[in-house]
Amino acid sequence: MNPKLLGMTKVVSDDSARRGLLKIDEDEGVEWMQHHLQECYEPLLKLPWILDADVTIKTIYGSQEGAEKGYNPHKKGRPSHTYHSYMMANLKLILDVEVQPGDKGNSKHSLPGLINLLNRLPRECWPEFVRGDCDWGSDRVMSELEQAGCGYLFKIKKTVNVKRSIHHAHCSGGWVRYNRHWEGKESELKLDGWAEPRRIIIVRRRLAGDSLMLEKENNKKQKEIAFIEDPENIKLFEYSVLVTSLDSDVVSIIDHYRDRADCENNFDEIKNQWGWGGYTTKDIKRCRLLSRMVALAYNWWTLFVRLSNPDSHKESITSRPLLMSAIGKLTESGRQKKITVTSQHNLMKKIQAMQENLCGFFDAIKEIATQLTPDDIWCRILTRAVSKFLIKDQVITPVRLINSS
């Protein structure tokens, strides 16, 4: 049914697809894919948004270009590729992804791609700030973003000087309560490798219980049990330190960084449920093209599922059986085509209501489609898909970026 509905006369084989990708010039192919990825989210860039940056590891088996040994927590010592990914937070749309050899997993290798992504966008479409884990809390990354005029919020590693700041903050007051478990305090820190002091937010959580048993080493380097009963002992708290250029209050900054944990789930979803970890080519060029194709398909499906269910994001392991596991029958009468879909899912009634609602939405657009441009139609679709994040009666309007081609 699907090939006929889509006007397809044949399906390209795997080998033909591989040979076709091999003929594409890498620079032209990357620019082509970046353009189509940008068209997915382009109208949304006028809204306030946050950019999440992260690196995920794809283990490589066999001989492939760029398969180098690097940081690989799941398969230690195994060659890998690194996927440097940039995502629009909350909406969970991939902005771009770069495939690099396995020994280039550090944020300094992600930084050129991030700056290039920002430079492709007009200043008014930049994110409110860039967010990343402790690998991003380096002077080189922060200095580049400061020079570009882009805000940031990163976690930093607990080095000796950072621990000294934690100890000083622990022994003083001024803590701001975030919730029942967490509290934070603002301070300033200048590490040896930093060009200038920066604002930090020290976050802590009290561990359960007033009396804990911890392991410590005695003078003979033997481990023994230590009892901690002092309620103000620093070891009774779990500490994290954030560095930021934002001038928001402490509670808002803690809240922003806690939201970042959700982006890890999406990188895992794309890797394990969409195929970032599933295809292999001898050359890294086709991996770079395919990674963006997977990201594009993921963006399309994410927006389609949000059209049916705007209130929450559903991973493909849930949404595919929900919306695709059905038997379809196509009948033609005159110039009309009719599809009868029979679902065997146990949530059939819910699926029927979602699809009927979605059909009504598309029918309403179809009635006035001749009066709209493709950009107008796409903005109406986006308005419905991201309605949860919009103010009441707010509408997404078409945007054509200055540097788009």
C-alpha positions in Angstrom: 0.0 0.0 0.0 2.6 2.5 1.0 4.7 2.5 -2.2 1.6 3.0 -4.3 0.3 5.9 -2.2 3.7 7.6 -2.3 4.0 7.2 -6.0 6.9 4.7 -5.8 7.5 2.3 -8.6 10.5 0.5 -7.0 12.5 0.3 -3.8 16.3 0.8 -4.1 18.4 -2.0 -2.8 20.9 -1.7 0.0 23.9 -2.0 -2.4 22.5 0.6 -4.7 22.0 3.0 -1.9 25.6 2.5 -0.7 27.0 3.1 -4.2 24.8 6.1 -4.6 26.0 7.7 -1.4 29.6 6.9 -2.4 29.2 9.1 -5.5 28.1 12.2 -3.5 30.8 14.7 -2.7 31.1 14.9 1.1 31.0 18.7 1.4 28.1 19.0 -0.9 26.3 16.1 0.7 26.8 17.5 4.3 25.6 20.9 3.2 22.5 19.3 1.5 21.6 17.3 4.7 22.2 20.3 7.0 19.8 22.3 4.8 17.0 19.8 5.2 17.6 19.4 8.9 17.4 23.1 9.3 14.1 23.2 7.4 12.6 21.0 10.1 13.2 23.4 12.9 13.8 26.7 11.2 10.5 28.5 12.1 11.0 27.4 15.8 14.2 29.4 16.2 12.4 32.6 16.8 11.2 31.2 20.1 13.4 31.1 23.2 15.2 27.7 23.1 18.2 25.9 24.7 20.9 24.0 22.8 22.1 20.7 24.4 25.5 19.4 23.2 26.7 15.9 23.9 28.9 13.1 22.5 27.8 9.5 22.1 30.0 6.5 21.3 29.3 4.0 18.5 31.4 0.8 18.9 33.0 -0.4 15.7 33.6 -4.0 14.7 35.8 -4.7 11.8 38.0 -2.4 9.7 36.5 1.0 9.1 37.9 4.5 8.5 38.1 6.4 11.7 37.7 3.4 14.0 40.1 4.4 16.7 40.5 3.5 20.4 39.2 6.1 22.7 36.8 6.5 25.6 34.4 3.7 25.3 32.7 2.9 28.7 30.7 -0.1 27.5 33.3 -1.8 25.3 36.6 -0.8 26.8 39.5 -1.0 24.4 37.2 -1.5 21.4 37.6 1.0 18.4 34.7 3.4 17.9 33.3 6.5 16.2 32.1 9.5 18.2 28.9 11.2 17.4 29.0 14.9 18.3 25.3 15.9 18.5 23.5 19.2 19.0 19.8 19.1 20.0 17.0 21.6 20.6 16.1 20.9 24.2 12.5 20.0 25.3 11.3 19.7 21.7 14.0 17.0 21.3 14.9 17.9 17.7 18.4 17.2 16.3 20.0 20.3 14.9 23.1 18.6 13.5 25.4 15.7 14.1 29.1 15.1 13.2 30.8 11.7 13.0 34.5 11.8 14.1 37.1 9.1 14.9 36.9 7.4 18.3 39.8 9.2 19.8 38.2 12.6 19.2 35.4 12.4 21.8 36.4 15.5 23.7 34.4 18.7 23.6 37.3 20.6 21.9 36.5 18.4 18.8 32.8 19.3 19.1 33.5 23.1 19.5 34.2 23.8 15.7 30.9 22.1 14.7 29.0 24.1 17.4 30.4 27.4 16.3 29.7 26.6 12.7 26.1 25.8 13.6 25.7 29.1 15.4 27.4 31.0 12.5 24.8 29.6 10.1 22.0 31.2 12.1 21.2 34.9 12.4 21.9 36.3 15.9 18.3 36.6 16.8 17.8 32.9 16.2 20.6 31.8 18.6 19.8 29.7 21.7 19.4 31.4 25.1 22.4 29.3 26.1 24.4 26.2 25.4 24.2 23.3 27.9 26.6 20.4 28.4 28.2 18.0 30.9 31.5 18.4 32.7 33.5 17.7 29.5 32.3 21.1 28.3 33.4 23.0 31.3 36.8 23.9 29.9 38.3 27.4 29.4 38.7 26.9 25.7 35.0 26.2 25.2 33.8 28.9 27.5 36.2 31.5 26.1 35.0 30.8 22.5 31.3 31.1 23.6 32.1 34.3 25.5 33.8 35.8 22.5 30.8 34.9 20.3 28.4 36.4 22.8 26.6 33.1 23.5 25.5 32.1 27.0 26.4 28.7 28.5 25.7 26.4 31.5 28.1 23.5 32.1 29.1 21.2 34.9 32.7 21.2 35.9 34.9 18.4 37.3 35.7 18.4 41.0 39.4 19.2 40.8 41.5 20.2 43.9 40.6 23.9 43.6 36.9 23.1 43.0 36.9 20.9 46.1 38.4 23.8 48.0 35.5 26.0 46.9 33.1 23.3 48.0 34.7 23.1 51.4 34.6 26.9 51.9 30.9 27.0 50.8 30.1 24.1 53.1 31.4 26.0 56.1 29.4 29.1 55.4 25.7 30.0 55.1 23.7 31.6 52.3 22.3 28.3 50.8 19.2 28.7 48.7 16.6 25.8 49.0 15.8 24.3 45.6 13.4 21.6 46.8 13.1 19.2 49.7 16.4 17.5 48.8 18.6 20.0 47.0 20.0 23.4 47.7 22.5 25.7 46.0 24.8 28.6 46.6 26.4 31.1 44.3 30.1 31.8 44.3 33.0 32.8 42.0 36.0 30.7 40.9 39.1 31.1 38.9 41.0 27.8 38.1 44.6 27.8 37.1 43.7 27.1 33.5 41.1 29.8 33.3 41.8 33.3 31.9 39.4 35.0 34.3 37.1 34.2 37.2 33.6 32.9 36.4 30.4 32.5 38.2 29.7 29.1 39.7 26.7 27.5 41.4 27.5 24.9 44.0 24.7 22.4 44.4 24.4 19.8 47.2 22.1 17.1 48.4 22.1 15.6 51.9 22.6 11.9 51.8 20.1 9.7 53.6 20.6 9.2 57.3 22.5 11.0 60.0 24.9 8.2 60.6 26.8 6.6 57.7 29.4 3.9 57.3 32.2 4.9 54.9 35.4 3.2 53.8 38.6 5.0 54.5 42.3 4.1 54.2 44.5 3.9 57.3 48.2 4.7 57.4 49.0 1.2 56.2 46.9 1.8 53.0 44.4 -0.7 54.4 40.6 -0.1 54.1 38.6 0.2 57.3 35.1 1.3 58.3 34.6 4.9 59.5 31.5 6.1 61.3 30.3 9.6 60.5 27.8 11.0 62.9 28.3 14.7 62.7 25.3 16.1 60.9 27.4 18.9 59.4 30.2 16.6 58.1 30.9 17.4 54.5 30.9 13.7 53.6 27.2 13.6 54.4 26.5 15.7 51.3 26.7 15.0 47.6 28.1 18.0 45.7 28.0 19.2 42.1 29.4 22.4 40.7 28.0 24.3 37.7 29.7 27.2 35.8 27.6 29.7 33.8 27.6 33.0 32.1 23.9 33.5 32.9 22.7 36.1 35.4 19.6 34.1 36.4 18.9 33.3 40.1 20.3 30.1 41.6 17.0 28.2 41.6 16.5 28.8 37.9 20.0 27.7 37.0 19.7 24.5 39.0 16.4 23.8 37.3 17.8 24.4 33.8 20.7 21.9 34.4 18.4 19.3 35.9 16.4 19.4 32.7 19.5 18.4 30.8 19.3 14.8 32.1 16.4 14.3 29.7 18.6 14.8 26.6 20.6 11.7 27.5 17.5 9.6 26.9 17.1 11.0 23.4 20.6 10.4 22.3 20.2 6.8 23.6 16.9 6.5 21.7 18.4 7.6 18.4 21.4 5.4 18.8 19.6 2.2 19.8 16.1 2.6 18.3 16.8 4.6 15.1 20.1 3.2 13.8 23.0 5.5 14.8 24.6 2.4 16.1 23.4 0.0 13.5 24.9 0.8 10.0 28.5 0.3 8.8 30.5 1.6 5.9 34.2 1.2 5.2 34.6 5.0 4.7 33.6 7.6 7.3 32.1 9.9 4.6 28.9 7.8 4.2 28.6 7.5 8.0 28.5 11.3 8.2 25.7 11.4 5.5 23.8 8.5 7.0 23.9 9.9 10.5 22.2 13.1 9.4 19.6 11.1 7.4 18.8 9.1 10.5 18.5 12.4 12.4 16.2 13.8 9.8 13.9 10.7 9.9 13.9 11.0 13.7 12.9 14.6 13.5 10.0 13.9 11.1 8.7 11.0 13.2 9.0 13.0 16.4 6.9 15.9 15.0 4.4 13.4 13.5 3.9 11.7 16.9 3.6 15.1 18.6 0.8 16.0 16.1 -1.1 13.0 17.5 0.0 13.5 21.1 1.3 17.1 21.7 1.5 16.7 25.5 4.5 14.4 25.7 7.4 12.8 23.7 7.1 9.1 23.0 10.1 7.0 22.2 9.9 5.1 18.9 9.9 1.8 20.8 6.4 2.9 22.1 5.1 5.1 19.3 6.0 2.7 16.4 3.8 -0.2 17.6 1.1 2.4 18.6 0.9 4.1 15.2 2.3 1.7 12.6 1.3 -1.8 13.7 -1.9 -2.1 11.7 -3.3 -3.8 8.6 -4.2 -1.4 5.8 -6.4 -1.9 2.8 -6.5 0.4 -0.2 -9.5 0.6 -2.4 -10.0 2.8 -5.5 -13.3 4.1 -6.8 -13.2 6.5 -9.7 -10.6 9.1 -8.8 -10.9 8.5 -5.1 -8.7 6.4 -2.9 -9.9 5.0 0.4 -7.7 3.4 3.1 -9.1 1.2 5.7 -6.8 0.7 8.7 -7.4 -2.1 11.2 -5.2 -2.0 14.3 -4.7 -5.0 16.6 -3.1 -2.9 19.4 -4.7 -3.2 22.8 -5.1 0.7 22.8 -7.1 0.6 19.5 -9.7 3.0 20.8 -7.1 5.5 21.8 -5.3 5.2 18.5 -8.6 5.6 16.6 -9.4 8.8 18.4 -5.8 10.2 17.8 -5.9 9.4 14.1 -9.4 10.8 13.6 -8.4 14.0 15.3 -5.3 14.2 13.1 -7.3 13.6 10.0 -9.6 16.4 10.9 -6.6 18.7 11.3 -5.2 17.8 7.9 -8.6 18.1 6.2 -8.9 21.7 7.6 -5.5 22.5 6.1 -6.4 20.8 2.8 -9.4 23.0 2.3 -7.3 26.2 2.3 -4.0 24.7 1.0 -4.3 26.6 -2.3 -4.2 29.9 -0.4 -1.1 29.0 1.6 2.6 28.6 0.7 4.5 25.4 1.7 6.1 27.4 4.5 2.7 28.5 5.8 1.5 24.9 5.8 4.6 23.7 7.6 4.2 26.4 10.3 0.6 25.4 10.9 1.8 21.8 11.4 4.6 23.0 13.8 2.1 25.2 15.7 0.0 22.1 16.5 3.0 19.8 17.2 4.7 22.2 19.7 1.5 23.7 21.1 2.4 22.5 24.6 5.4 25.0 24.6 3.5 28.0 23.2 1.6 30.7 24.9 -2.2 30.6 24.3 -3.1 31.6 20.8 0.6 31.9 19.8 1.3 30.9 16.2 4.5 29.9 14.5 5.3 32.1 11.6 7.5 31.3 8.5 11.2 32.2 8.9 13.8 32.2 6.2 17.3 32.5 7.6 19.7 34.8 6.0 22.4 32.2 5.4 20.1 29.4 4.2 20.4 28.3 0.6 
